[in-house]
Amino acid sequence: MSAEPRAGTLRRELAAGREYRGLDRIDGPLVFVKRTHPVGYRELVEIVDAEGHARLGMVLDTSEDLVVAQVFEGTQALTLPGSRARFRGAPLTVGASRRMLGRTFDGLGRPRDGGPAPLPDATNDVNGRPVNPVAREYPRDFIQTGISAIDGMNTLIRGQKLPIFSGNGLPHNELAAQIARQARLRDGGADFAVVFAAMGVKHDVARFFERSFEESGVLDKVALFLSLADDPSIERIVTPRVALTVAEHLAFDLGMHVLVVMTDMANYCEALREISTARGEIPSRKGYPGYLYSDLAELYERSGMIRGRPGSITQLPILTMPNDDISHPIPDLTGYITEGQIVLDRSMYGRGVYPPVAGLPSLSRLMKDGIGEGMTREDHPRLAAQLFASYSKVKDVRDLAAVIGEDELAPLDRKYLEFGEFFEKRFVTQARDEDRDIERTLELGWAALGLLPRDELRRVTEAELDAHWVEREAEEGA
């Protein structure tokens, strides 16, 4: 009787690659195969179980003696002698086309809305196409989100990557959906689309996104990729890559302006940590792999504009900070890679402010290049600077009032308290379906400054004060 072939024994060679019978080891989402032919890094692999069902995976590590692959759909029910590893000789690809807009897909790009797979115009590597740095154009055009705290103070620019730092229980999902519904270029004539990638979200959150886009009538401009919380966590690794590959086709092949929203990047990083632990790698900060920075940069840098191509990719990654800690490795490294951040504040949300965008830690580093005369309005840069400066003093006055009492404050300090209350309740706060144009946002900014004495406004010009500033009294309940 012939002996059963050992793990890694070549079973047969296929036109699309080679297949081996038997696995050497299974560890969480990883499978290990010994004594293979030379296998490429990130090569696509199919793991076939004893029943003949195939699961997709990707090669993470390759050497002369051992190949390690991650299985996107999990390794449950796989056995060492009864499984086969089929190396395809090519990277993981996804078919991309404009027909994907208006559809919902899973984390691997397969339809989950019950419809057929759209006919692809191109089949591209999910790892992206390298872009020559000198071919990149500098981001400049203003994107109107309809949200005053962003448009007025932390402006989103076409081609920028501007993350939202949130925390558990804060309304980052509502804010992400609102931005996806309302975002558009100022002239309104460009071909605009949204690619929305959700990783590790609950079923009710997924239904909220789908319902939000359907009811607002923008679903035909959205390609939705959902990797749910009960899907294998390893699938979250490939979800943003699939979404960005589709976005690159829409932007750089079809000339569309694409906004990519990715939530929650913390779930993505947790999946990375799970893989790193299973591989036995030496952990870095908080147990995350030492290559977390380069891995995140690989995703975030798949944005921008390319000289000679009419389209663009703008990224809005959303991450929840563990324990609201902005120095945690995920937000910390993200801040190094991206061009600013929008920070949601728990205390503001507790006071009924939506969206609870914190005025002082939030920043858009490219804002100065996309606002002003010919882009938004001539007074916008100096108005935003004045609002930042005045609101920063509000915090000092509130701290003082907590010690000595509001009645003991000087008249000017009480004016700043009135300004801070109006700024949060009228400028920052807006309804979840309220879409403000930039003119309305700037008008509210000037209305807030009207609560302060004119000689306190030193960051705007005298001509702008003459044109826009009107002294006013605080409104009841503002």
Buried (B, 14 or more C-beta within 10 A) or exposed (E): EEEEEEBBEEBEEEEEBBBBBBBBEBEBBBBBBBBBEEBBEBBBBBBBBEEEEEBBBBBBBBEEEBBBBBBBBBBEEBEEEBBBBBBBBEBBBBBBBBBBBBBBBBBBBEBBEEEEEBEBBBEBBBBBEEBEEEEBBEBBBBBBBBBBBBBBBBBBBBBBBBBBBBBEEBBBBBBBBBBBBBBBBBEEEBBBBBBBBBBBBEEEBBEBBBEBBEEBEBBEBBBBBBBBBEBBBBBBBBBBBBBBBBBBBBBBBBEBBBBBBBBBBBBBBBBBBBBBBBBEBEEBEEEBBEBBBEBBBBBBBBBBBBEEEBBBBBBBBBBBBBEBEBEBBBBBBBBEBBBBBBBBBBEBBEEEBBBBBBBEEBBBBBBEBBBBEEBBBBBBBBBBBBBBEBBEBBEEBBEBBEEEEEEEBEEEBBBBBBBBBBBBBBBBBBEEEBBBEBEBBBBBBBBBBBBBEEEBBEBBEEEBBEEBBEEBEBEEEB
